[in-house]
Amino acid sequence: MAESFGADADRYDRTRPRYPEEMVTRIAGSSPGPDVLDVGIGTGIAARQFQAAGCRVSGVDVDPRMADLARRDGIEVDVSAFESWDPAGRTFDAVVAGQTWHWIDPVAGAAKAAQVLRPGGRLALFWNVFQTPDLLADAFAEVYRRVLPDLPALGQAGPAVGMYTSLLDKIADGVRTAGAFGEPERWDYAWERVYTRDEWLAQVPTHGPVTGLPPERRRELLAGIGAAIDAVGGAFTVHYDVLVLTAVRRAE
């Protein structure tokens, strides 16, 4: 699934949410220098934000289609799984990853990050986690259960942030096991965005379980979600929690 997002890289780049500027500025400002490696850079969504904050960004990604789009912004991107990537002697002041570290082995990934980080360098892993609003949660869940009965319901009700707790604990344990970092920290941010019906439907196909759907099932899914949004007036507000797990590379 990690290699499925490039099937429509332009849509992914156009519709996926960005990250709070406060978070980007804090990561950049608490790193010892401007050289940033973006792991799972994708189309360069986070990378462009770090560039705007004054960083020099390089990237690595498993999908050549995503990498090609990121390169349009002048970013050097290697196509490789991060765990087996050859940095060719390069080191960085920060290693960041947006929406991607859950695809990476938590121990091998942390060890690779330690290898390429300069002393005092920052590892910062972050996720935008959206919560379906109450007025749409039941309707979205019914559509997903009907169209995708064998896959998780992206629209299901419940505390979305809570679902990430075990993931972040596992990743933090991987950072500790690497033995090269200080104690991992959690930083949290929150923001909201109003989506129109068309804006929400444009980004639904970029979610993992939907990327490989046959066209007829995708049309059925989008029609059902669109009808639910129409029923509440054609627009709604999404609350995002941004979860950051970060640690500093100890000096040798």
C-alpha positions as CSV (number, residue, x, y, z in Angstrom):
1,M,0.0,0.0,0.0
2,A,2.9,2.4,0.7
3,E,3.7,2.3,-3.0
4,S,0.1,2.9,-4.2
5,F,-0.1,6.6,-3.5
6,G,1.9,7.6,-6.6
7,A,-0.9,6.3,-8.8
8,D,-2.3,9.8,-8.8
9,A,0.6,11.9,-7.5
10,D,-0.8,15.2,-8.8
11,R,-4.1,14.6,-6.9
12,Y,-2.2,13.7,-3.7
13,D,-0.1,16.9,-3.9
14,R,-3.1,19.0,-4.7
15,T,-5.5,17.8,-2.0
16,R,-3.6,16.5,1.0
17,P,-3.5,18.9,3.9
18,R,-0.4,20.9,4.8
19,Y,1.1,21.2,8.3
20,P,1.0,24.1,10.8
21,E,3.7,26.7,10.2
22,E,4.3,26.8,14.0
23,M,5.4,23.1,13.9
24,V,7.6,23.6,10.9
25,T,9.3,26.6,12.4
26,R,9.8,24.9,15.7
27,I,11.5,21.8,14.1
28,A,13.7,24.0,11.9
29,G,14.6,26.4,14.7
30,S,15.5,23.6,17.2
31,S,17.8,21.8,14.7
32,P,21.5,22.7,14.7
33,G,21.5,23.8,11.0
34,P,19.4,24.0,7.8
35,D,20.1,20.6,6.2
36,V,16.9,18.5,6.3
37,L,16.3,15.0,5.1
38,D,12.6,14.3,4.4
39,V,11.9,10.5,4.7
40,G,9.0,9.4,2.5
41,I,9.0,12.8,0.9
42,G,6.2,12.0,-1.4
43,T,5.3,14.9,-3.6
44,G,7.1,17.3,-1.4
45,I,4.2,18.8,0.6
46,A,6.2,19.1,3.9
47,A,9.5,19.7,2.1
48,R,8.2,22.9,0.5
49,Q,7.2,24.1,3.9
50,F,10.6,23.5,5.3
51,Q,12.2,25.2,2.2
52,A,10.0,28.2,2.9
53,A,11.4,28.2,6.5
54,G,14.9,28.5,5.2
55,C,16.0,24.8,5.1
56,R,17.9,23.0,2.4
57,V,15.8,19.8,1.9
58,S,16.8,16.4,0.4
59,G,14.4,13.5,0.2
60,V,14.1,9.7,-0.1
61,D,10.9,7.9,-1.2
62,V,10.0,4.4,-2.3
63,D,7.8,5.6,-5.2
64,P,9.5,7.1,-8.3
65,R,6.3,8.8,-9.4
66,M,6.0,10.7,-6.1
67,A,9.8,11.5,-6.2
68,D,9.5,12.9,-9.8
69,L,6.9,15.4,-8.6
70,A,9.0,16.5,-5.6
71,R,11.9,17.1,-7.9
72,R,9.9,19.8,-9.7
73,D,10.7,22.0,-6.8
74,G,14.4,21.5,-7.2
75,I,14.7,18.9,-4.4
76,E,17.2,16.1,-4.8
77,V,15.3,12.8,-4.1
78,D,16.6,9.3,-4.0
79,V,14.3,6.4,-4.7
80,S,14.7,3.8,-2.1
81,A,13.3,2.3,1.1
82,F,14.8,4.3,3.9
83,E,16.1,1.3,5.9
84,S,18.3,0.2,2.9
85,W,19.0,3.7,1.5
86,D,22.7,4.6,0.9
87,P,23.3,8.1,2.1
88,A,26.7,8.2,0.4
89,G,28.4,9.9,3.4
90,R,25.8,12.7,3.7
91,T,24.7,13.9,7.1
92,F,21.8,16.2,8.1
93,D,20.7,18.5,10.9
94,A,17.2,17.1,10.9
95,V,15.4,14.0,9.7
96,V,11.7,14.6,9.3
97,A,8.8,12.4,8.1
98,G,5.2,13.5,7.5
99,Q,2.5,10.8,7.3
100,T,5.2,8.1,6.5
101,W,7.0,6.6,9.5
102,H,4.3,4.0,10.1
103,W,5.6,2.4,6.8
104,I,9.1,2.1,8.2
105,D,10.6,-0.5,10.6
106,P,10.7,1.4,13.9
107,V,14.1,0.1,15.0
108,A,15.9,0.0,11.6
109,G,14.5,3.4,10.7
110,A,15.6,5.0,14.0
111,A,19.1,3.4,13.5
112,K,19.3,4.8,10.0
113,A,18.2,8.2,11.2
114,A,20.9,8.1,13.9
115,Q,23.5,7.2,11.2
116,V,22.7,10.3,9.1
117,L,22.1,12.9,11.8
118,R,24.8,15.2,13.0
119,P,25.3,15.4,16.8
120,G,22.4,17.5,18.2
121,G,20.4,16.8,15.1
122,R,16.6,16.4,15.4
123,L,14.4,13.5,14.4
124,A,10.9,14.7,13.9
125,L,8.0,12.4,12.8
126,F,4.6,13.9,12.4
127,W,1.0,13.0,11.3
128,N,-2.1,15.0,10.5
129,V,-4.9,13.0,12.1
130,F,-8.5,14.1,11.2
131,Q,-11.6,13.6,13.2
132,T,-14.8,13.1,11.2
133,P,-17.3,15.5,12.7
134,D,-20.2,14.0,14.7
135,L,-22.8,15.2,12.2
136,L,-21.2,13.0,9.5
137,A,-19.5,10.2,11.3
138,D,-22.4,7.7,11.2
139,A,-23.3,8.5,7.6
140,F,-19.7,8.1,6.4
141,A,-19.2,4.9,8.4
142,E,-22.4,3.4,6.8
143,V,-21.0,4.2,3.3
144,Y,-17.6,2.6,4.0
145,R,-19.2,-0.5,5.6
146,R,-21.4,-0.9,2.5
147,V,-18.7,-0.3,-0.2
148,L,-15.6,-1.6,1.7
149,P,-16.9,-4.3,4.1
150,D,-13.5,-6.0,4.1
151,L,-11.5,-2.8,4.9
152,P,-11.3,-0.4,7.8
153,A,-13.9,2.4,7.7
154,L,-12.1,5.7,7.2
155,G,-15.2,7.5,8.3
156,Q,-16.0,5.6,11.4
157,A,-16.8,7.5,14.6
158,G,-14.5,7.4,17.6
159,P,-11.4,9.2,18.9
160,A,-9.0,9.2,15.9
161,V,-6.0,10.4,18.0
162,G,-6.5,7.5,20.4
163,M,-5.9,5.1,17.6
164,Y,-2.4,6.4,17.1
165,T,-1.4,5.9,20.7
166,S,0.0,2.4,20.3
167,L,1.7,3.4,17.0
168,L,3.5,6.2,18.6
169,D,4.5,4.1,21.6
170,K,6.0,1.5,19.2
171,I,7.9,4.1,17.3
172,A,9.2,5.7,20.5
173,D,10.4,2.3,21.6
174,G,12.3,2.0,18.3
175,V,14.0,5.3,18.9
176,R,15.0,4.2,22.4
177,T,16.3,0.9,21.1
178,A,18.5,2.7,18.5
179,G,20.5,3.9,21.6
180,A,21.6,7.2,20.0
181,F,18.9,9.6,21.0
182,G,17.7,11.4,24.0
183,E,14.2,10.6,25.4
184,P,11.5,11.0,22.8
185,E,9.1,13.9,23.2
186,R,5.5,14.4,22.0
187,W,4.5,17.8,20.6
188,D,0.8,18.3,19.7
189,Y,-0.9,20.9,17.5
190,A,-4.5,21.4,16.4
191,W,-6.1,23.2,13.5
192,E,-9.3,23.2,11.5
193,R,-10.4,23.5,7.9
194,V,-13.7,23.9,6.2
195,Y,-14.2,21.5,3.3
196,T,-16.8,21.8,0.5
197,R,-18.3,18.6,-0.9
198,D,-16.0,18.7,-3.9
199,E,-12.9,19.5,-1.9
200,W,-13.5,16.5,0.4
201,L,-14.3,14.1,-2.5
202,A,-11.1,15.2,-4.3
203,Q,-8.9,13.9,-1.5
204,V,-10.8,10.7,-0.6
205,P,-9.1,8.7,-3.4
206,T,-5.6,9.5,-1.9
207,H,-6.3,7.4,1.3
208,G,-4.6,4.0,1.3
209,P,-7.6,1.6,1.2
210,V,-9.2,3.7,-1.6
211,T,-6.2,4.1,-3.9
212,G,-6.5,0.6,-5.5
213,L,-10.3,0.4,-5.7
214,P,-11.9,-0.6,-9.1
215,P,-13.5,2.4,-10.8
216,E,-17.0,1.3,-10.1
217,R,-16.5,0.8,-6.4
218,R,-14.8,4.1,-6.2
219,R,-17.7,5.9,-7.9
220,E,-20.1,4.2,-5.5
221,L,-18.0,5.3,-2.5
222,L,-17.7,8.9,-3.6
223,A,-21.4,9.1,-4.5
224,G,-22.4,7.9,-1.0
225,I,-20.0,10.3,0.7
226,G,-21.1,13.1,-1.5
227,A,-24.8,12.5,-0.7
228,A,-24.0,12.5,3.0
229,I,-22.2,15.9,2.7
230,D,-25.1,17.3,0.7
231,A,-27.4,16.3,3.5
232,V,-25.7,18.6,5.9
233,G,-25.5,21.6,3.6
234,G,-22.6,20.8,1.3
235,A,-19.7,21.7,3.5
236,F,-18.3,20.8,7.0
237,T,-15.4,21.5,9.3
238,V,-12.7,19.0,9.9
239,H,-10.6,19.1,13.1
240,Y,-7.0,18.0,12.7
241,D,-4.7,17.0,15.5
242,V,-1.0,17.0,14.5
243,L,1.0,14.5,16.4
244,V,4.8,14.9,16.6
245,L,7.3,12.4,18.0
246,T,10.7,13.9,18.2
247,A,14.1,13.2,19.7
248,V,17.6,14.7,19.6
249,R,20.7,12.8,18.4
250,R,23.2,12.6,21.2
251,A,26.8,13.6,20.7
252,E,29.2,10.7,20.3
